[in-house]
Every structure is written in structure tokens, then in C-alpha cells.
Amino acid sequence: MDWKKWFRRERTDTAADNGEREEEPLTVLPGTTSRPIDLDAIDAIEAHMRWKARLEARLFGPKTTAIAADHVFLDKRSTLGRWLCGRGQERFGTLDTFSELRRHHAEFHRHAGQAVLAFNAGRRDEAIRMVTGGDYARASQRLRQTITRLFEEAAPRP
């Protein structure tokens, strides 16, 4: 059985045991609490892609009002970031790949924040170029690859 099938089976079994999973908010606002979340590889990549899609939709959309760059720079506020600091750390914190994943996640948020700063300064075209190529796109790709590698390394061997 390949790792994706294993993760999907585990996810289905866990969801059946615990009741249906409810969607986690994509950010945690200051002063609010959130229950610990657990992700599998597919959830982790999907959480990252949803966050990225929301940011890009805002940058490419018709609104020109400023985006809170300080929130974008904070890699620990996203669903993936909260997992990396919580259950992910508990499960995988001793693995070198996990440390690499945390670095790539922080790097991605740095590049996203730089694109938001450009957008907020009225340089929308530059912000769009930053998210459609360059360091932001490469950081996102590295992040997805590292998530996949982490879960492949951690998957039980037959």
C-alpha cells in the first residue's frame, strides 16, 4: 500500500472513530483559543494550499485596501503553523526533516509577507510577480515537497 492510501485510510478510520472532522479556522486571532489539531500529509498540504489561495485571491482580486502584513509574516498562525508547533512537534520533532519543514514554512511566510508589503505600498504588479514566480513560489514548492517527505519517512514500513 502506498503512503497516500495509508494516510487516507488512517484519516477515514480516525474520522469514523472521532466523529466527523470539522474544518479548522485558517488563522487564530489574538486572544482566542483553539483546540490542538492533527494533520496527515494530505491535510497539511491542503491547509497550506487553502491559505496560499486565499492570499493570492486577495492580491489578484479587485480590492486595493491594505492587508495586515504582520499577520502574514507570522508563520505560527496558519493551520499548518499551529500544527508544526503542536501535534506535529510532538509526533515528528526529533526528525531532521521536521526541522527542515519548519524552516521552509517560516521562509514561505517571509516571502508571502514581502509580497503583501509590496501590495500595500501600491506595487500590485510587483506583488503579483512575487507570488507567481520567484522565491515565494519556490518556497511553497519546497514546503509541499518537505511535507510529503516527512510523512513518507514517518510511515510505518510493512
DOVEXNU-352872 format. One record per residue: residue number from 1; x, y, z of N, C-alpha, C in turn; chain. Coordinates in steps of 0.1 Angstrom, whole numbers, always signed. Layout:
N
+-------+-------+-------+-------+-------+-------+-------+-------+-------+-------+-------+
| kolfi |   n_x |   n_y |   n_z |  ca_x |  ca_y |  ca_z |   c_x |   c_y |   c_z | vexba |
+-------+-------+-------+-------+-------+-------+-------+-------+-------+-------+-------+
|   NUM |     X |     Y |     Z |     X |     Y |     Z |     X |     Y |     Z |     A |
...
+-------+-------+-------+-------+-------+-------+-------+-------+-------+-------+-------+
This chain:
158
+-------+-------+-------+-------+-------+-------+-------+-------+-------+-------+-------+
| kolfi |   n_x |   n_y |   n_z |  ca_x |  ca_y |  ca_z |   c_x |   c_y |   c_z | vexba |
+-------+-------+-------+-------+-------+-------+-------+-------+-------+-------+-------+
|     1 |    +9 |   -12 |    +0 |    +0 |    +0 |    +0 |    +9 |   +12 |    +0 |     A |
|     2 |    +6 |   +22 |    -9 |   +15 |   +34 |    -9 |   +11 |   +43 |    +2 |     A |
|     3 |   +19 |   +53 |    +5 |   +17 |   +62 |   +17 |    +4 |   +70 |   +16 |     A |
|     4 |    +0 |   +74 |    +4 |   -12 |   +82 |    +2 |   -24 |   +74 |    +6 |     A |
|     5 |   -25 |   +61 |    +2 |   -36 |   +52 |    +5 |   -36 |   +50 |   +20 |     A |
|     6 |   -24 |   +48 |   +26 |   -23 |   +46 |   +41 |   -29 |   +58 |   +48 |     A |
|     7 |   -24 |   +70 |   +44 |   -29 |   +82 |   +51 |   -44 |   +84 |   +49 |     A |
|     8 |   -49 |   +82 |   +37 |   -64 |   +83 |   +35 |   -71 |   +73 |   +44 |     A |
|     9 |   -66 |   +61 |   +45 |   -73 |   +51 |   +53 |   -72 |   +55 |   +68 |     A |
|    10 |   -60 |   +59 |   +72 |   -59 |   +64 |   +86 |   -68 |   +75 |   +89 |     A |
|    11 |   -69 |   +85 |   +80 |   -78 |   +96 |   +81 |   -92 |   +92 |   +82 |     A |
|    12 |   -97 |   +83 |   +74 |  -110 |   +78 |   +74 |  -113 |   +71 |   +87 |     A |
|    13 |  -104 |   +62 |   +91 |  -106 |   +55 |  +104 |  -107 |   +64 |  +116 |     A |
|    14 |   -98 |   +74 |  +116 |   -98 |   +84 |  +127 |  -110 |   +92 |  +127 |     A |
|    15 |  -115 |   +96 |  +115 |  -127 |  +104 |  +115 |  -139 |   +96 |  +119 |     A |
|    16 |  -139 |   +83 |  +116 |  -150 |   +75 |  +120 |  -150 |   +73 |  +135 |     A |
|    17 |  -138 |   +71 |  +140 |  -137 |   +69 |  +155 |  -141 |   +81 |  +163 |     A |
|    18 |  -137 |   +93 |  +158 |  -139 |  +106 |  +165 |  -151 |  +114 |  +161 |     A |
|    19 |  -159 |  +109 |  +152 |  -170 |  +117 |  +146 |  -164 |  +124 |  +135 |     A |
|    20 |  -172 |  +131 |  +127 |  -167 |  +138 |  +116 |  -158 |  +150 |  +120 |     A |
|    21 |  -148 |  +152 |  +112 |  -139 |  +163 |  +115 |  -145 |  +176 |  +111 |     A |
|    22 |  -144 |  +186 |  +119 |  -149 |  +199 |  +114 |  -137 |  +208 |  +109 |     A |
|    23 |  -140 |  +216 |  +100 |  -130 |  +225 |   +94 |  -124 |  +234 |  +105 |     A |
|    24 |  -111 |  +234 |  +105 |  -103 |  +243 |  +114 |  -103 |  +257 |  +108 |     A |
|    25 |  -104 |  +268 |  +116 |  -101 |  +281 |  +111 |   -87 |  +282 |  +105 |     A |
|    26 |   -85 |  +290 |   +95 |   -72 |  +291 |   +89 |   -62 |  +300 |   +97 |     A |
|    27 |   -68 |  +308 |  +106 |   -59 |  +316 |  +114 |   -65 |  +316 |  +128 |     A |
|    28 |   -57 |  +319 |  +138 |   -62 |  +321 |  +152 |   -59 |  +335 |  +155 |     A |
|    29 |   -70 |  +342 |  +159 |   -68 |  +356 |  +162 |   -63 |  +357 |  +176 |     A |
|    30 |   -56 |  +368 |  +179 |   -50 |  +370 |  +192 |   -61 |  +370 |  +203 |     A |
|    31 |   -59 |  +363 |  +214 |   -68 |  +362 |  +225 |   -78 |  +351 |  +223 |     A |
|    32 |   -78 |  +344 |  +212 |   -87 |  +332 |  +211 |   -80 |  +320 |  +213 |     A |
|    33 |   -87 |  +309 |  +217 |   -80 |  +297 |  +219 |   -85 |  +287 |  +208 |     A |
|    34 |   -77 |  +277 |  +206 |   -80 |  +267 |  +196 |   -76 |  +254 |  +201 |     A |
|    35 |   -84 |  +244 |  +198 |   -80 |  +231 |  +202 |   -69 |  +226 |  +194 |     A |
|    36 |   -61 |  +217 |  +199 |   -49 |  +212 |  +192 |   -55 |  +205 |  +179 |     A |
|    37 |   -48 |  +206 |  +168 |   -52 |  +200 |  +156 |   -42 |  +189 |  +152 |     A |
|    38 |   -46 |  +179 |  +145 |   -37 |  +169 |  +140 |   -40 |  +168 |  +125 |     A |
|    39 |   -29 |  +167 |  +118 |   -30 |  +167 |  +103 |   -23 |  +154 |   +98 |     A |
|    40 |   -27 |  +149 |   +87 |   -19 |  +140 |   +80 |   -13 |  +147 |   +68 |     A |
|    41 |    -6 |  +140 |   +60 |    +2 |  +147 |   +49 |    -8 |  +154 |   +40 |     A |
|    42 |   -19 |  +148 |   +36 |   -28 |  +154 |   +27 |   -35 |  +166 |   +33 |     A |
|    43 |   -39 |  +165 |   +46 |   -44 |  +177 |   +53 |   -34 |  +188 |   +53 |     A |
|    44 |   -22 |  +185 |   +56 |   -12 |  +195 |   +58 |   -10 |  +203 |   +45 |     A |
|    45 |    -9 |  +196 |   +34 |    -7 |  +202 |   +21 |   -19 |  +210 |   +17 |     A |
|    46 |   -31 |  +204 |   +20 |   -44 |  +212 |   +17 |   -45 |  +224 |   +25 |     A |
|    47 |   -41 |  +224 |   +38 |   -42 |  +236 |   +46 |   -32 |  +247 |   +40 |     A |
|    48 |   -21 |  +243 |   +36 |   -11 |  +252 |   +30 |   -17 |  +258 |   +18 |     A |
|    49 |   -23 |  +250 |    +9 |   -28 |  +254 |    -4 |   -40 |  +263 |    -2 |     A |
|    50 |   -49 |  +261 |    +8 |   -60 |  +269 |   +11 |   -55 |  +283 |   +15 |     A |
|    51 |   -45 |  +283 |   +24 |   -40 |  +296 |   +29 |   -34 |  +304 |   +18 |     A |
|    52 |   -26 |  +297 |   +10 |   -20 |  +304 |    -2 |   -30 |  +309 |   -12 |     A |
|    53 |   -41 |  +301 |   -14 |   -51 |  +305 |   -24 |   -59 |  +317 |   -19 |     A |
|    54 |   -61 |  +318 |    -6 |   -68 |  +330 |    +0 |   -59 |  +342 |    -2 |     A |
|    55 |   -46 |  +341 |    +1 |   -37 |  +353 |    -1 |   -37 |  +357 |   -15 |     A |
|    56 |   -35 |  +348 |   -24 |   -34 |  +351 |   -38 |   -47 |  +357 |   -44 |     A |
|    57 |   -58 |  +352 |   -39 |   -71 |  +357 |   -44 |   -72 |  +372 |   -39 |     A |
|    58 |   -67 |  +375 |   -28 |   -68 |  +388 |   -23 |   -58 |  +397 |   -31 |     A |
|    59 |   -46 |  +392 |   -34 |   -37 |  +400 |   -41 |   -41 |  +402 |   -56 |     A |
|    60 |   -48 |  +392 |   -62 |   -52 |  +393 |   -76 |   -66 |  +399 |   -77 |     A |
|    61 |   -73 |  +400 |   -66 |   -87 |  +405 |   -67 |   -88 |  +420 |   -69 |     A |
|    62 |  -101 |  +425 |   -69 |  -103 |  +439 |   -71 |  -100 |  +448 |   -60 |     A |
|    63 |  -100 |  +443 |   -47 |   -97 |  +452 |   -36 |   -83 |  +457 |   -36 |     A |
|    64 |   -82 |  +469 |   -32 |   -68 |  +475 |   -31 |   -65 |  +480 |   -16 |     A |
|    65 |   -74 |  +477 |    -7 |   -72 |  +480 |    +7 |   -60 |  +472 |   +12 |     A |
|    66 |   -53 |  +477 |   +22 |   -41 |  +471 |   +27 |   -45 |  +457 |   +34 |     A |
|    67 |   -35 |  +448 |   +34 |   -36 |  +435 |   +40 |   -27 |  +436 |   +52 |     A |
|    68 |   -31 |  +430 |   +63 |   -23 |  +430 |   +76 |   -10 |  +422 |   +74 |     A |
|    69 |    +0 |  +428 |   +70 |   +13 |  +421 |   +67 |   +18 |  +414 |   +79 |     A |
|    70 |   +16 |  +420 |   +91 |   +22 |  +414 |  +103 |   +15 |  +400 |  +106 |     A |
|    71 |    +3 |  +398 |  +102 |    -3 |  +385 |  +103 |    +2 |  +376 |   +93 |     A |
|    72 |    +5 |  +380 |   +81 |   +11 |  +371 |   +71 |   +25 |  +366 |   +74 |     A |
|    73 |   +33 |  +375 |   +80 |   +46 |  +372 |   +84 |   +47 |  +361 |   +95 |     A |
|    74 |   +36 |  +360 |  +103 |   +36 |  +351 |  +114 |   +32 |  +337 |  +110 |     A |
|    75 |   +42 |  +329 |  +108 |   +40 |  +315 |  +103 |   +33 |  +306 |  +113 |     A |
|    76 |   +32 |  +310 |  +126 |   +26 |  +301 |  +136 |   +11 |  +303 |  +137 |     A |
|    77 |    +5 |  +312 |  +129 |    -9 |  +315 |  +129 |   -17 |  +306 |  +120 |     A |
|    78 |   -11 |  +302 |  +109 |   -18 |  +293 |   +99 |   -21 |  +280 |  +105 |     A |
|    79 |   -30 |  +272 |   +99 |   -33 |  +259 |  +104 |   -21 |  +250 |  +104 |     A |
|    80 |   -13 |  +251 |   +93 |    -1 |  +243 |   +92 |    +9 |  +248 |  +103 |     A |
|    81 |   +10 |  +260 |  +105 |   +19 |  +266 |  +115 |   +16 |  +261 |  +129 |     A |
|    82 |    +3 |  +261 |  +132 |    -2 |  +257 |  +146 |    +1 |  +242 |  +147 |     A |
|    83 |    -1 |  +234 |  +137 |    +2 |  +220 |  +137 |   +17 |  +218 |  +140 |     A |
|    84 |   +26 |  +226 |  +132 |   +40 |  +224 |  +134 |   +45 |  +227 |  +148 |     A |
|    85 |   +38 |  +236 |  +155 |   +42 |  +240 |  +169 |   +35 |  +231 |  +179 |     A |
|    86 |   +25 |  +223 |  +175 |   +18 |  +215 |  +184 |   +20 |  +200 |  +182 |     A |
|    87 |    +9 |  +194 |  +176 |    +9 |  +179 |  +174 |   +21 |  +175 |  +165 |     A |
|    88 |   +24 |  +183 |  +155 |   +35 |  +179 |  +146 |   +48 |  +178 |  +153 |     A |
|    89 |   +50 |  +188 |  +162 |   +62 |  +188 |  +170 |   +63 |  +176 |  +179 |     A |
|    90 |   +51 |  +172 |  +185 |   +50 |  +160 |  +194 |   +53 |  +148 |  +186 |     A |
|    91 |   +48 |  +147 |  +174 |   +49 |  +134 |  +166 |   +63 |  +133 |  +159 |     A |
|    92 |   +68 |  +144 |  +154 |   +79 |  +144 |  +145 |   +91 |  +153 |  +149 |     A |
|    93 |   +90 |  +159 |  +160 |  +100 |  +169 |  +165 |  +114 |  +164 |  +165 |     A |
|    94 |  +117 |  +151 |  +166 |  +130 |  +146 |  +166 |  +136 |  +144 |  +152 |     A |
|    95 |  +128 |  +145 |  +142 |  +133 |  +142 |  +128 |  +139 |  +154 |  +122 |     A |
|    96 |  +150 |  +152 |  +115 |  +156 |  +164 |  +108 |  +147 |  +169 |   +97 |     A |
|    97 |  +139 |  +161 |   +91 |  +130 |  +166 |   +81 |  +120 |  +175 |   +87 |     A |
|    98 |  +116 |  +173 |   +99 |  +106 |  +181 |  +106 |  +112 |  +195 |  +108 |     A |
|    99 |  +124 |  +196 |  +112 |  +131 |  +209 |  +114 |  +132 |  +216 |  +101 |     A |
|   100 |  +135 |  +209 |   +90 |  +136 |  +214 |   +77 |  +122 |  +220 |   +73 |     A |
|   101 |  +112 |  +212 |   +76 |   +98 |  +217 |   +73 |   +95 |  +230 |   +80 |     A |
|   102 |   +98 |  +231 |   +92 |   +96 |  +244 |  +100 |  +103 |  +255 |   +93 |     A |
|   103 |  +116 |  +253 |   +89 |  +123 |  +264 |   +83 |  +117 |  +268 |   +69 |     A |
|   104 |  +112 |  +258 |   +61 |  +106 |  +261 |   +49 |   +93 |  +268 |   +51 |     A |
|   105 |   +86 |  +264 |   +61 |   +73 |  +271 |   +64 |   +75 |  +286 |   +68 |     A |
|   106 |   +85 |  +288 |   +76 |   +88 |  +302 |   +80 |   +93 |  +310 |   +68 |     A |
|   107 |  +101 |  +304 |   +60 |  +106 |  +310 |   +47 |   +94 |  +314 |   +38 |     A |
|   108 |   +85 |  +305 |   +36 |   +73 |  +308 |   +28 |   +66 |  +320 |   +33 |     A |
|   109 |   +63 |  +321 |   +46 |   +56 |  +332 |   +52 |   +64 |  +345 |   +51 |     A |
|   110 |   +77 |  +344 |   +51 |   +86 |  +356 |   +49 |   +83 |  +362 |   +35 |     A |
|   111 |   +83 |  +353 |   +25 |   +82 |  +357 |   +11 |   +67 |  +362 |    +9 |     A |
|   112 |   +58 |  +355 |   +15 |   +44 |  +360 |   +14 |   +42 |  +374 |   +20 |     A |
|   113 |   +49 |  +376 |   +32 |   +48 |  +389 |   +38 |   +54 |  +400 |   +30 |     A |
|   114 |   +65 |  +397 |   +23 |   +72 |  +406 |   +14 |   +63 |  +410 |    +2 |     A |
|   115 |   +55 |  +400 |    -3 |   +46 |  +403 |   -14 |   +35 |  +412 |    -9 |     A |
|   116 |   +30 |  +410 |    +3 |   +20 |  +418 |    +9 |   +25 |  +432 |   +11 |     A |
|   117 |   +37 |  +434 |   +16 |   +43 |  +447 |   +18 |   +43 |  +455 |    +4 |     A |
|   118 |   +47 |  +448 |    -6 |   +47 |  +454 |   -20 |   +33 |  +458 |   -24 |     A |
|   119 |   +23 |  +449 |   -21 |    +9 |  +452 |   -24 |    +5 |  +465 |   -17 |     A |
|   120 |    +8 |  +465 |    -4 |    +3 |  +476 |    +5 |   +10 |  +489 |    +1 |     A |
|   121 |   +22 |  +488 |    -5 |   +29 |  +500 |   -10 |   +24 |  +505 |   -23 |     A |
|   122 |   +14 |  +499 |   -29 |    +9 |  +502 |   -42 |   +16 |  +496 |   -54 |     A |
|   123 |   +24 |  +486 |   -51 |   +32 |  +479 |   -61 |   +25 |  +466 |   -64 |     A |
|   124 |   +13 |  +466 |   -68 |    +5 |  +454 |   -70 |   +11 |  +445 |   -81 |     A |
|   125 |   +16 |  +451 |   -92 |   +22 |  +442 |  -102 |   +35 |  +435 |   -97 |     A |
|   126 |   +42 |  +442 |   -89 |   +54 |  +435 |   -83 |   +50 |  +424 |   -73 |     A |
|   127 |   +39 |  +427 |   -65 |   +34 |  +416 |   -56 |   +29 |  +404 |   -64 |     A |
|   128 |   +22 |  +406 |   -75 |   +18 |  +395 |   -83 |   +29 |  +387 |   -89 |     A |
|   129 |   +39 |  +395 |   -94 |   +51 |  +388 |   -99 |   +58 |  +379 |   -88 |     A |
|   130 |   +58 |  +385 |   -76 |   +64 |  +378 |   -65 |   +57 |  +365 |   -61 |     A |
|   131 |   +44 |  +364 |   -62 |   +37 |  +352 |   -59 |   +35 |  +343 |   -71 |     A |
|   132 |   +37 |  +347 |   -83 |   +35 |  +338 |   -94 |   +49 |  +332 |   -98 |     A |
|   133 |   +59 |  +336 |   -92 |   +72 |  +331 |   -95 |   +82 |  +335 |   -85 |     A |
|   134 |   +94 |  +333 |   -86 |  +104 |  +337 |   -77 |  +104 |  +329 |   -64 |     A |
|   135 |  +109 |  +336 |   -53 |  +112 |  +330 |   -41 |   +99 |  +324 |   -34 |     A |
|   136 |   +88 |  +331 |   -35 |   +75 |  +327 |   -29 |   +71 |  +314 |   -35 |     A |
|   137 |   +71 |  +313 |   -48 |   +67 |  +300 |   -55 |   +76 |  +289 |   -52 |     A |
|   138 |   +89 |  +292 |   -52 |   +99 |  +281 |   -48 |   +97 |  +277 |   -34 |     A |
|   139 |   +95 |  +286 |   -25 |   +93 |  +283 |   -11 |   +81 |  +274 |    -9 |     A |
|   140 |   +70 |  +277 |   -16 |   +58 |  +269 |   -15 |   +60 |  +255 |   -20 |     A |
|   141 |   +67 |  +254 |   -31 |   +71 |  +241 |   -37 |   +79 |  +233 |   -27 |     A |
|   142 |   +89 |  +239 |   -21 |   +98 |  +232 |   -12 |   +90 |  +227 |    +1 |     A |
|   143 |   +81 |  +236 |    +5 |   +72 |  +233 |   +16 |   +64 |  +220 |   +13 |     A |
|   144 |   +57 |  +220 |    +2 |   +49 |  +208 |    -2 |   +58 |  +195 |    -3 |     A |
|   145 |   +70 |  +197 |    -9 |   +79 |  +185 |   -10 |   +83 |  +180 |    +3 |     A |
|   146 |   +86 |  +189 |   +12 |   +91 |  +185 |   +25 |   +80 |  +179 |   +34 |     A |
|   147 |   +68 |  +184 |   +33 |   +57 |  +177 |   +39 |   +56 |  +163 |   +34 |     A |
|   148 |   +56 |  +161 |   +22 |   +55 |  +147 |   +16 |   +66 |  +139 |   +21 |     A |
|   149 |   +78 |  +144 |   +21 |   +90 |  +136 |   +25 |   +89 |  +132 |   +40 |     A |
|   150 |   +84 |  +142 |   +48 |   +83 |  +139 |   +63 |   +73 |  +127 |   +65 |     A |
|   151 |   +62 |  +128 |   +58 |   +52 |  +117 |   +61 |   +56 |  +104 |   +54 |     A |
|   152 |   +64 |  +104 |   +44 |   +70 |   +92 |   +38 |   +79 |   +86 |   +48 |     A |
|   153 |   +88 |   +94 |   +54 |   +98 |   +89 |   +63 |   +91 |   +83 |   +76 |     A |
|   154 |   +80 |   +89 |   +80 |   +73 |   +85 |   +92 |   +63 |   +74 |   +90 |     A |
|   155 |   +60 |   +70 |   +78 |   +50 |   +60 |   +75 |   +55 |   +47 |   +80 |     A |
|   156 |   +46 |   +39 |   +86 |   +51 |   +25 |   +91 |   +55 |   +17 |   +79 |     A |
|   157 |   +65 |    +9 |   +80 |   +70 |    +0 |   +70 |   +64 |   -13 |   +71 |     A |
|   158 |   +60 |   -19 |   +60 |   +53 |   -33 |   +61 |   +63 |   -43 |   +65 |     A |
+-------+-------+-------+-------+-------+-------+-------+-------+-------+-------+-------+
